[in-house]
């Protein structure tokens, strides 16, 4: 199955690299694609619960799904993730 999630704080390719790396390491998640222009993340998954796990992971690294609270901490995490993704 395939899912597409619109996220907050996605600014550049560095952010995309971090998201791709973090999600690709998750069980049951593959074919991760990040669209910086549309602030979306799409991926293939196996179980319905995998989508919620991806939502949690995205929030933990600073890219909460659209509609969720975007705290100052989330914004700070996204800046750090962005910097790491550019390396």
The first five atom37 places (N, CA, C, CB, O) and aatype in JSON, in Angstrom:
{
  "aatype": [20, 20, 20, 20, 20, 20, 20, 20, 20, 20, 20, 20, 20, 20, 20, 20, 20, 20, 20, 20, 20, 20, 20, 20, 20, 20, 20, 20, 20, 20, 20, 20, 20, 20, 20, 20, 20, 20, 20, 20, 20, 20, 20, 20, 20, 20, 20, 20, 20, 20, 20, 20, 20, 20, 20, 20, 20, 20, 20, 20, 20, 20, 20, 20, 20, 20, 20, 20, 20, 20, 20, 20, 20, 20, 20, 20, 20, 20, 20, 20, 20, 20, 20, 20, 20, 20, 20],
  "atom_mask": [
    [1, 1, 1, 1, 1],
    [1, 1, 1, 1, 1],
    [1, 1, 1, 1, 1],
    [1, 1, 1, 1, 1],
    [1, 1, 1, 1, 1],
    [1, 1, 1, 1, 1],
    [1, 1, 1, 1, 1],
    [1, 1, 1, 1, 1],
    [1, 1, 1, 1, 1],
    [1, 1, 1, 1, 1],
    [1, 1, 1, 1, 1],
    [1, 1, 1, 1, 1],
    [1, 1, 1, 1, 1],
    [1, 1, 1, 1, 1],
    [1, 1, 1, 1, 1],
    [1, 1, 1, 1, 1],
    [1, 1, 1, 1, 1],
    [1, 1, 1, 1, 1],
    [1, 1, 1, 1, 1],
    [1, 1, 1, 1, 1],
    [1, 1, 1, 1, 1],
    [1, 1, 1, 1, 1],
    [1, 1, 1, 1, 1],
    [1, 1, 1, 1, 1],
    [1, 1, 1, 1, 1],
    [1, 1, 1, 1, 1],
    [1, 1, 1, 1, 1],
    [1, 1, 1, 1, 1],
    [1, 1, 1, 1, 1],
    [1, 1, 1, 1, 1],
    [1, 1, 1, 1, 1],
    [1, 1, 1, 1, 1],
    [1, 1, 1, 1, 1],
    [1, 1, 1, 1, 1],
    [1, 1, 1, 1, 1],
    [1, 1, 1, 1, 1],
    [1, 1, 1, 1, 1],
    [1, 1, 1, 1, 1],
    [1, 1, 1, 1, 1],
    [1, 1, 1, 1, 1],
    [1, 1, 1, 1, 1],
    [1, 1, 1, 1, 1],
    [1, 1, 1, 1, 1],
    [1, 1, 1, 1, 1],
    [1, 1, 1, 1, 1],
    [1, 1, 1, 1, 1],
    [1, 1, 1, 1, 1],
    [1, 1, 1, 1, 1],
    [1, 1, 1, 1, 1],
    [1, 1, 1, 1, 1],
    [1, 1, 1, 1, 1],
    [1, 1, 1, 1, 1],
    [1, 1, 1, 1, 1],
    [1, 1, 1, 1, 1],
    [1, 1, 1, 1, 1],
    [1, 1, 1, 1, 1],
    [1, 1, 1, 1, 1],
    [1, 1, 1, 1, 1],
    [1, 1, 1, 1, 1],
    [1, 1, 1, 1, 1],
    [1, 1, 1, 1, 1],
    [1, 1, 1, 1, 1],
    [1, 1, 1, 1, 1],
    [1, 1, 1, 1, 1],
    [1, 1, 1, 1, 1],
    [1, 1, 1, 1, 1],
    [1, 1, 1, 1, 1],
    [1, 1, 1, 1, 1],
    [1, 1, 1, 1, 1],
    [1, 1, 1, 1, 1],
    [1, 1, 1, 1, 1],
    [1, 1, 1, 1, 1],
    [1, 1, 1, 1, 1],
    [1, 1, 1, 1, 1],
    [1, 1, 1, 1, 1],
    [1, 1, 1, 1, 1],
    [1, 1, 1, 1, 1],
    [1, 1, 1, 1, 1],
    [1, 1, 1, 1, 1],
    [1, 1, 1, 1, 1],
    [1, 1, 1, 1, 1],
    [1, 1, 1, 1, 1],
    [1, 1, 1, 1, 1],
    [1, 1, 1, 1, 1],
    [1, 1, 1, 1, 1],
    [1, 1, 1, 1, 1],
    [1, 1, 1, 1, 1]
  ],
  "atom_positions": [
    [[0.84, -1.16, 0.0], [0.0, 0.0, 0.0], [0.89, 1.24, 0.0], [-0.96, -0.01, 1.21], [2.08, 1.18, 0.3]],
    [[0.29, 2.34, -0.34], [1.04, 3.6, -0.46], [0.31, 4.7, 0.32], [1.22, 4.0, -1.96], [-0.92, 4.77, 0.32]],
    [[1.09, 5.56, 0.97], [0.52, 6.69, 1.71], [1.24, 7.96, 1.33], [0.61, 6.46, 3.25], [2.4, 7.93, 0.9]],
    [[0.56, 9.08, 1.49], [1.12, 10.4, 1.25], [0.73, 11.29, 2.44], [0.62, 11.01, -0.12], [-0.45, 11.41, 2.78]],
    [[1.73, 11.89, 3.06], [1.49, 12.74, 4.23], [2.06, 14.12, 3.96], [2.12, 12.11, 5.52], [3.22, 14.26, 3.57]],
    [[1.25, 15.13, 4.16], [1.72, 16.52, 4.07], [2.27, 16.88, 5.44], [0.57, 17.51, 3.62], [1.61, 16.7, 6.46]],
    [[3.51, 17.41, 5.46], [4.18, 17.72, 6.72], [4.49, 19.2, 6.84], [5.45, 16.91, 6.84], [4.45, 19.95, 5.86]],
    [[4.8, 19.61, 8.05], [5.19, 20.98, 8.34], [6.71, 21.06, 8.47], [4.49, 21.49, 9.65], [7.37, 20.05, 8.72]],
    [[7.25, 22.24, 8.3], [8.68, 22.55, 8.5], [9.61, 21.99, 7.43], [9.11, 22.02, 9.83], [10.82, 22.08, 7.59]],
    [[9.1, 21.44, 6.37], [9.93, 20.9, 5.29], [10.39, 22.06, 4.42], [9.14, 19.84, 4.45], [9.58, 22.7, 3.75]],
    [[11.7, 22.33, 4.43], [12.21, 23.53, 3.78], [13.14, 23.27, 2.59], [12.93, 24.36, 4.77], [13.19, 24.08, 1.66]],
    [[13.87, 22.16, 2.63], [14.91, 21.99, 1.6], [15.27, 20.53, 1.41], [16.16, 22.78, 1.97], [14.7, 19.64, 2.04]],
    [[16.21, 20.3, 0.53], [16.66, 18.94, 0.24], [17.32, 18.31, 1.46], [17.64, 18.95, -0.94], [17.25, 17.09, 1.63]],
    [[17.96, 19.12, 2.31], [18.56, 18.59, 3.54], [17.5, 17.96, 4.43], [19.31, 19.69, 4.3], [17.7, 16.89, 5.0]],
    [[16.37, 18.65, 4.54], [15.24, 18.1, 5.31], [14.78, 16.78, 4.68], [14.05, 19.12, 5.36], [14.55, 15.79, 5.37]],
    [[14.66, 16.81, 3.37], [14.23, 15.61, 2.64], [15.17, 14.44, 2.83], [14.11, 15.92, 1.18], [14.73, 13.3, 2.98]],
    [[16.48, 14.72, 2.83], [17.46, 13.65, 3.04], [17.3, 13.02, 4.42], [18.88, 14.19, 2.87], [17.38, 11.8, 4.57]],
    [[17.09, 13.86, 5.42], [16.9, 13.35, 6.78], [15.64, 12.5, 6.87], [16.84, 14.5, 7.79], [15.67, 11.4, 7.43]],
    [[14.54, 12.99, 6.33], [13.29, 12.24, 6.36], [13.45, 10.9, 5.66], [12.16, 13.05, 5.72], [13.03, 9.87, 6.17]],
    [[14.05, 10.92, 4.48], [14.25, 9.68, 3.73], [15.09, 8.69, 4.52], [14.93, 9.98, 2.38], [14.74, 7.51, 4.6]],
    [[16.17, 9.16, 5.11], [17.05, 8.26, 5.88], [16.32, 7.67, 7.08], [18.3, 9.02, 6.35], [16.42, 6.47, 7.33]],
    [[15.6, 8.49, 7.81], [14.91, 8.01, 9.02], [13.78, 7.04, 8.68], [14.34, 9.18, 9.8], [13.62, 6.03, 9.37]],
    [[13.02, 7.32, 7.65], [11.9, 6.45, 7.32], [12.35, 5.16, 6.65], [10.92, 7.18, 6.42], [11.74, 4.11, 6.86]],
    [[13.39, 5.22, 5.85], [13.88, 4.03, 5.18], [14.38, 2.99, 6.18], [15.0, 4.39, 4.2], [14.36, 1.8, 5.89]],
    [[14.83, 3.44, 7.34], [15.32, 2.52, 8.38], [14.19, 1.86, 9.17], [16.23, 3.26, 9.32], [14.46, 0.99, 10.0]],
    [[12.96, 2.26, 8.94], [11.83, 1.69, 9.67], [11.39, 0.38, 9.04], [10.66, 2.68, 9.72], [11.44, 0.21, 7.82]],
    [[10.95, -0.56, 9.89], [10.4, -1.82, 9.4], [9.14, -1.54, 8.59], [10.09, -2.78, 10.57], [8.35, -0.66, 8.93]],
    [[8.95, -2.29, 7.53], [7.76, -2.25, 6.67], [7.62, -0.99, 5.82], [6.55, -2.4, 7.51], [6.59, -0.81, 5.16]],
    [[8.62, -0.1, 5.83], [8.53, 1.14, 5.06], [9.56, 1.09, 3.93], [8.78, 2.39, 5.99], [10.72, 0.75, 4.14]],
    [[9.12, 1.44, 2.73], [10.04, 1.43, 1.57], [9.59, 2.5, 0.58], [10.08, 0.02, 0.89], [8.54, 3.12, 0.75]],
    [[10.38, 2.7, -0.44], [10.08, 3.62, -1.54], [9.67, 5.01, -1.03], [8.97, 3.04, -2.4], [8.65, 5.56, -1.44]],
    [[10.49, 5.55, -0.13], [10.21, 6.86, 0.44], [10.56, 7.95, -0.58], [11.01, 7.07, 1.76], [11.64, 7.95, -1.15]],
    [[9.63, 8.86, -0.8], [9.84, 9.99, -1.69], [9.41, 11.26, -0.97], [9.05, 9.81, -3.02], [8.34, 11.32, -0.37]],
    [[10.26, 12.29, -1.04], [9.96, 13.56, -0.4], [9.83, 14.63, -1.48], [11.07, 13.94, 0.64], [10.72, 14.8, -2.32]],
    [[8.71, 15.34, -1.45], [8.45, 16.44, -2.38], [8.54, 17.74, -1.59], [7.05, 16.28, -3.09], [7.58, 18.13, -0.93]],
    [[9.68, 18.41, -1.67], [9.9, 19.63, -0.89], [8.92, 20.72, -1.31], [11.35, 20.11, -1.06], [8.4, 21.44, -0.46]],
    [[8.68, 20.85, -2.6], [7.79, 21.9, -3.11], [6.39, 21.81, -2.51], [7.72, 21.83, -4.63], [5.78, 22.83, -2.18]],
    [[5.87, 20.58, -2.38], [4.52, 20.37, -1.85], [4.5, 19.96, -0.38], [3.82, 19.31, -2.67], [3.44, 19.68, 0.18]],
    [[5.67, 19.93, 0.24], [5.81, 19.54, 1.66], [5.15, 18.19, 1.94], [5.19, 20.6, 2.56], [4.44, 18.02, 2.93]],
    [[5.4, 17.23, 1.05], [4.77, 15.92, 1.24], [5.79, 14.8, 1.25], [3.75, 15.66, 0.14], [6.87, 14.88, 0.66]],
    [[5.41, 13.75, 1.95], [6.23, 12.55, 2.07], [5.35, 11.38, 1.65], [6.8, 12.36, 3.53], [4.27, 11.18, 2.21]],
    [[5.79, 10.61, 0.69], [5.04, 9.42, 0.29], [5.92, 8.19, 0.48], [4.55, 9.53, -1.19], [7.15, 8.27, 0.4]],
    [[5.28, 7.08, 0.74], [6.02, 5.85, 1.03], [5.11, 4.64, 0.87], [6.62, 5.89, 2.46], [3.88, 4.76, 0.9]],
    [[5.72, 3.49, 0.71], [4.99, 2.23, 0.69], [5.07, 1.62, 2.07], [5.56, 1.26, -0.4], [6.08, 1.75, 2.77]],
    [[4.01, 0.95, 2.46], [3.96, 0.31, 3.77], [3.21, -1.01, 3.67], [3.3, 1.23, 4.82], [2.57, -1.3, 2.66]],
    [[3.29, -1.82, 4.73], [2.67, -3.14, 4.72], [1.41, -3.19, 5.59], [3.67, -4.2, 5.2], [0.36, -3.64, 5.14]],
    [[1.52, -2.73, 6.83], [0.41, -2.81, 7.78], [-0.2, -1.42, 7.99], [0.89, -3.4, 9.13], [0.51, -0.42, 7.89]],
    [[-1.49, -1.36, 8.28], [-2.15, -0.07, 8.52], [-1.49, 0.69, 9.66], [-3.63, -0.29, 8.82], [-1.44, 1.92, 9.64]],
    [[-1.0, -0.02, 10.66], [-0.36, 0.64, 11.81], [0.95, 1.32, 11.43], [-0.11, -0.37, 12.93], [1.42, 2.19, 12.16]],
    [[1.54, 0.94, 10.31], [2.8, 1.54, 9.87], [2.64, 3.04, 9.6], [3.31, 0.84, 8.61], [3.57, 3.8, 9.83]],
    [[1.49, 3.45, 9.11], [1.26, 4.87, 8.8], [1.32, 5.7, 10.09], [-0.11, 5.06, 8.09], [1.92, 6.78, 10.1]],
    [[0.71, 5.22, 11.15], [0.75, 5.94, 12.42], [2.18, 5.99, 12.96], [-0.2, 5.3, 13.44], [2.59, 6.99, 13.54]],
    [[2.94, 4.91, 12.79], [4.34, 4.91, 13.23], [5.16, 5.93, 12.45], [4.95, 3.5, 13.07], [6.03, 6.58, 13.02]],
    [[4.89, 6.07, 11.17], [5.57, 7.09, 10.36], [5.18, 8.48, 10.84], [5.23, 6.91, 8.86], [6.04, 9.35, 10.96]],
    [[3.89, 8.7, 11.12], [3.45, 9.99, 11.66], [4.21, 10.33, 12.94], [1.93, 9.98, 11.93], [4.65, 11.47, 13.12]],
    [[4.36, 9.36, 13.82], [5.08, 9.57, 15.08], [6.55, 9.88, 14.83], [4.95, 8.33, 15.98], [7.12, 10.76, 15.48]],
    [[7.16, 9.17, 13.9], [8.57, 9.39, 13.58], [8.77, 10.78, 13.0], [9.08, 8.32, 12.59], [9.7, 11.49, 13.38]],
    [[7.9, 11.16, 12.07], [8.0, 12.49, 11.47], [7.9, 13.58, 12.54], [6.9, 12.69, 10.41], [8.66, 14.55, 12.53]],
    [[6.96, 13.42, 13.45], [6.81, 14.39, 14.53], [8.06, 14.41, 15.41], [5.57, 14.07, 15.38], [8.51, 15.49, 15.81]],
    [[8.62, 13.26, 15.71], [9.8, 13.17, 16.58], [11.02, 13.85, 15.98], [10.12, 11.72, 16.86], [11.86, 14.36, 16.71]],
    [[11.13, 13.86, 14.65], [12.31, 14.48, 14.02], [12.03, 15.91, 13.56], [12.77, 13.64, 12.83], [12.87, 16.53, 12.91]],
    [[10.85, 16.44, 13.91], [10.58, 17.85, 13.66], [9.71, 18.17, 12.47], [11.83, 18.54, 13.49], [9.62, 19.33, 12.06]],
    [[9.05, 17.17, 11.9], [8.19, 17.39, 10.74], [6.8, 16.83, 11.01], [8.81, 16.73, 9.48], [6.39, 15.84, 10.4]],
    [[6.06, 17.47, 11.92], [4.72, 16.94, 12.25], [3.8, 17.01, 11.03], [4.11, 17.72, 13.43], [3.85, 17.96, 10.25]],
    [[2.95, 16.0, 10.89], [1.97, 16.05, 9.8], [1.09, 17.29, 9.9], [1.1, 14.78, 9.81], [0.83, 17.79, 10.99]],
    [[0.65, 17.76, 8.77], [-0.23, 18.93, 8.71], [-1.45, 18.65, 9.57], [-0.65, 19.25, 7.24], [-2.02, 17.56, 9.55]],
    [[-1.84, 19.66, 10.34], [-2.99, 19.51, 11.21], [-2.61, 19.19, 12.64], [-3.88, 18.45, 10.69], [-3.42, 19.38, 13.55]],
    [[-1.39, 18.7, 12.85], [-0.92, 18.47, 14.21], [-0.24, 19.72, 14.72], [0.05, 17.25, 14.27], [0.18, 20.58, 13.94]],
    [[-0.12, 19.82, 16.04], [0.52, 20.98, 16.64], [1.98, 21.08, 16.19], [0.44, 20.9, 18.18], [2.7, 20.08, 16.18]],
    [[2.39, 22.27, 15.81], [3.76, 22.52, 15.38], [4.43, 23.39, 16.44], [3.79, 23.2, 13.95], [4.45, 24.62, 16.33]],
    [[4.98, 22.74, 17.43], [5.55, 23.45, 18.57], [6.91, 24.06, 18.23], [5.69, 22.5, 19.76], [7.51, 23.75, 17.2]],
    [[7.38, 24.92, 19.11], [8.71, 25.5, 18.95], [9.75, 24.39, 18.97], [9.0, 26.53, 20.06], [10.75, 24.47, 18.24]],
    [[9.54, 23.36, 19.78], [10.46, 22.23, 19.82], [10.5, 21.5, 18.48], [10.06, 21.26, 20.94], [11.57, 21.11, 18.02]],
    [[9.35, 21.3, 17.85], [9.3, 20.66, 16.53], [10.07, 21.48, 15.51], [7.85, 20.47, 16.07], [10.81, 20.94, 14.69]],
    [[9.89, 22.79, 15.56], [10.59, 23.67, 14.63], [12.1, 23.59, 14.84], [10.1, 25.11, 14.78], [12.86, 23.55, 13.88]],
    [[12.53, 23.57, 16.1], [13.96, 23.47, 16.4], [14.52, 22.13, 15.92], [14.2, 23.63, 17.92], [15.61, 22.08, 15.37]],
    [[13.76, 21.06, 16.14], [14.21, 19.74, 15.68], [14.35, 19.71, 14.16], [13.23, 18.64, 16.14], [15.27, 19.1, 13.63]],
    [[13.42, 20.37, 13.47], [13.5, 20.36, 12.01], [14.75, 21.09, 11.52], [12.24, 21.01, 11.4], [15.36, 20.68, 10.53]],
    [[15.14, 22.17, 12.2], [16.36, 22.89, 11.81], [17.59, 22.0, 12.0], [16.51, 24.19, 12.62], [18.49, 22.0, 11.17]],
    [[17.62, 21.26, 13.09], [18.73, 20.34, 13.34], [18.73, 19.23, 12.3], [18.65, 19.75, 14.77], [19.77, 18.9, 11.74]],
    [[17.55, 18.65, 12.05], [17.45, 17.59, 11.04], [17.87, 18.09, 9.67], [16.02, 17.06, 10.96], [18.53, 17.37, 8.92]],
    [[17.5, 19.31, 9.37], [17.86, 19.92, 8.09], [19.38, 20.03, 7.97], [17.21, 21.32, 7.96], [19.95, 19.66, 6.94]],
    [[20.03, 20.53, 9.02], [21.48, 20.68, 9.0], [22.18, 19.33, 8.86], [21.95, 21.38, 10.27], [23.16, 19.21, 8.12]],
    [[21.68, 18.32, 9.56], [22.28, 16.99, 9.46], [22.09, 16.42, 8.06], [21.66, 16.04, 10.51], [23.0, 15.77, 7.52]],
    [[20.94, 16.66, 7.46], [20.66, 16.15, 6.12], [21.49, 16.78, 5.03], [19.22, 16.34, 5.81], [21.63, 16.21, 3.95]],
    [[22.05, 17.96, 5.3], [22.89, 18.64, 4.32], [24.33, 18.14, 4.32], [22.87, 20.12, 4.57], [25.09, 18.41, 3.4]],
    [[24.69, 17.4, 5.37], [26.08, 16.93, 5.48], [26.35, 15.77, 4.55], [26.39, 16.52, 6.91], [27.47, 15.26, 4.52]]
  ]
}
